[in-house]
Amino acid sequence: MPDEGRDPGRSILFGRYQNPVLAAEAREMSMAFADFSYLHWLSGEEDPDRAWEAHFAHTQPQVRRVLDGLLATFPPEEQERAVALAGSVEAFVLPSTAVESRVFENPGEATGHLIGISPIAVQLTGEIAWGLNAAHPYMAEALPTGWEAATMHAQESLALNISRYMRALEAAGEAPVPLGMLNLALVNADGPGRWPHGRGPRDFYDAATAFALAHELAHISNGDLLPAENRRTTALLSERIAPLLRISARENEELTADAATFTSCFNYFLGTWLMQNQRPTGILRALKRLQWKAQLGLTAWHSARRATEACEAYYSAIAILSDISFRRGDDDTASRLMTTATRVPFVQYYVQREREEVLAPSYGPFMWTDEDVLHRKAHHSWRVYFLDTLLPQTSRHQRSDLPDWLASLKMPADLAKDPEVLAGVAAGWEGTIADLEREMGADHPETLSARAHLAHLRGEAQDFAGAMAVLEELLVDAERVTGADNRSTLGIRHNLAWLRAQSGDTAGAAAAFRELLADQERVFGPDDPEVLDTRYELAWLRGESGDAAGAAAAFAELSADYERALGPGHAATLATRKSLAQWRERAGDPPGAAAASTEARTHQYPVLSPDHPDTLPAYEARLEEMERLLGAGHPDALTTRWFLAMLRGKAGDAAGAAAAYAELLRHDLGPLGFDERVVRDNADFWQGRADGAEPAVE
């Protein structure tokens, strides 16, 4: 039971700055938003007042602790701002099934803002981040023998946990809230064998809470609630670029807040460690300082990982909640959430840039490595798996209508290829070039680079003639300023030849690439990446000229050279293998094409991620072993079969998926909490696919 003599919303670090009137009004606001059916669903408490009081007493100290930590770890130059926010901001967990956090200008007598955090978004964010941390190891090769079995068990548990949570949210109030993996881990989080800083279940929950709080704090700190002329920050996307990408001013504010949130979460984890572990001083403590510095670097690395995972898990959670809102018929909420979810590439780019350009120089190159790139691919693979595989198989009863907002929704990747968008960006870029010529001169490297980028934009907008005209003029100036053998000059020639190919002049493009290749090999040697890139274009043009077998042979040779020069997982190596598969298919070699495609996927995705080609066979073998050891009806074996059914469906094996679901129906599914109706719906769905029918959408 909560301590009735203690104020659950009292600040520990900023007690003398906290406004007690505003804190009291946060309590009143929480009570005003109370959804007693939700509180009963959460706790089973029949008395509404006791249910709310218990909820507030449990959640408020957690929120206040994270809010204090965020404010205490503001950069030194922003400490005055942190103190001001400590006296003008209060936060609480919304006692309802609200899927969006909110910030209010306090309607009471105290001046300030109140932040209401969505418990659903925080819980789902934390569950996904915690589950993925176990389901996909950061460096699998460093784990002891047998890690695969533990990882597959964690993946099944994660999918089962998220599936249960989704079903519970769809029918909130009708059944008790499921106890998730993170909640189970939190039960023993403070017991014996306490977790190191930044690596325990409470840290994952704190990261999810910090992300939600820091996002709304950024809005308040940036002045997003003020008139436009009074705002205090620069938007993530410029006022010129955002409209071209069809991003509204409000969406740009959200993007800016999310980008700032990564830094706030990183500062929170590292800063709270520093508060407890001050740097040793004194002449005789040199060894202690070295140990402290090593621990600082390790903590910074874990802090960056927690902040990154919270960011990516948040966007996965938001996409899931958008789907659930859509099923409920709440199109306004679904539209807002899905619009937010589609903006993740912009924030991911910001996070990567921060880790590469800000954190790596400060703490070490380990802050962003090739392993991080691979790990992010795994998280992306799981995000797609949640949305495209797990959600539909959680419930086949989908809406049949397609609202206008959903029909017209475009992903950033689609907009980046839209000729109209690109033409608008190119037009704005011409003004940038004029400014550079005036301020730096026509021959300045930045001016020449801007002209090359303009050509790229015109080419992407399908204006090949306009792009070629820009490059032909640029080539003359580049040869004069930097020389004919300069890498950038040769790059202009490469791009010009590529544009010729795109405009239909295959023969002219091939001749230009052959001439370029001779010069590049002379200047750089045969294994330079740009030499390999030119060979790639020549191989492709060979196929386009009608010699599919010759193209396949050229790509096979080039693939080996790329792997030797850049490694098997490099983007260029993977692209070459995919092209090899394509040209082998065109040359009438389907087995060779399949082998090349599998090889590409093997190195593109981490082991045991949903898109890795060896994942499905691994689960087939796991099911056989589980049934041999435990029996076909054991809950663990049934869980594996259920997960395998989804993987078979994802791989296009409709008959295999239908058979797996049908087999599940022969056993007692009660211990797993499966809805037999949902399992039967999935069996019918996949059997219909296997029979060549398109099952109706309900």
Buried (B, 14 or more C-beta within 10 A) or exposed (E): EBEEEEBBBBBEBBEEBBBEBBBBBBBEBBBEBBBBBBBBBBBEBEEEEEBBBBBBBBBBBBBBBBBBBBBBBBEEEEEEBBBBBBBBBBBBBBBBBBBBBEBBEBEBEBEBBBBBBBBBBBBBBBBBBBBBBBBBBBEEEEEEEEBBEBBBBBBBBBBBBBBBBBBBBBEBBEEEBBEBBBBEBBEEBEEEEEBEBBBBBBBBBBBBBBBBBBBBBBBBBBBBBEEEEEBEBEBBBEEBBBBBBBBEEEBBBBBBBBBBBBBBBBBBBBBBBBEEEEEBEEEEEEEEEEEBEEBBBBBBBBBBBBBBBBBBBBBBBBBBBBBBBBBBEBBEBBBBBBBBBBBBBBBBEBBBEBBBEBBBEEBEEBBBBEEBEBBBBBBBBBBBBBBEBBBBBBBBEEBEEEEEBBEEEBEBEEBBEBEEBBBBBBBEBBEBBEEBBEEEEEEBEEBBBBBBBBBBBBBBBBBBEBBBBBBEEBBEBBBEBBEEEBEBBBBBBBBBBBBBBBBEBBEEBBBBBEEBBEBBBEBBEEEBEBBBBBBBBBBBBBBBEEBBBBBBBBBBBBBEBBBEBBEBBBEBBBBBBBBBBBBBBBBEBEEBBBBBBBBBBBBBBBBBBBBBBBBBEBBBEBBEEBBEEBEBEBBBBBBBBBBBBBBBBBBEBBEBBBBBBBBBEEBEBEEBBBBEEBBBBBBBBBBBBBEEEEBEEE
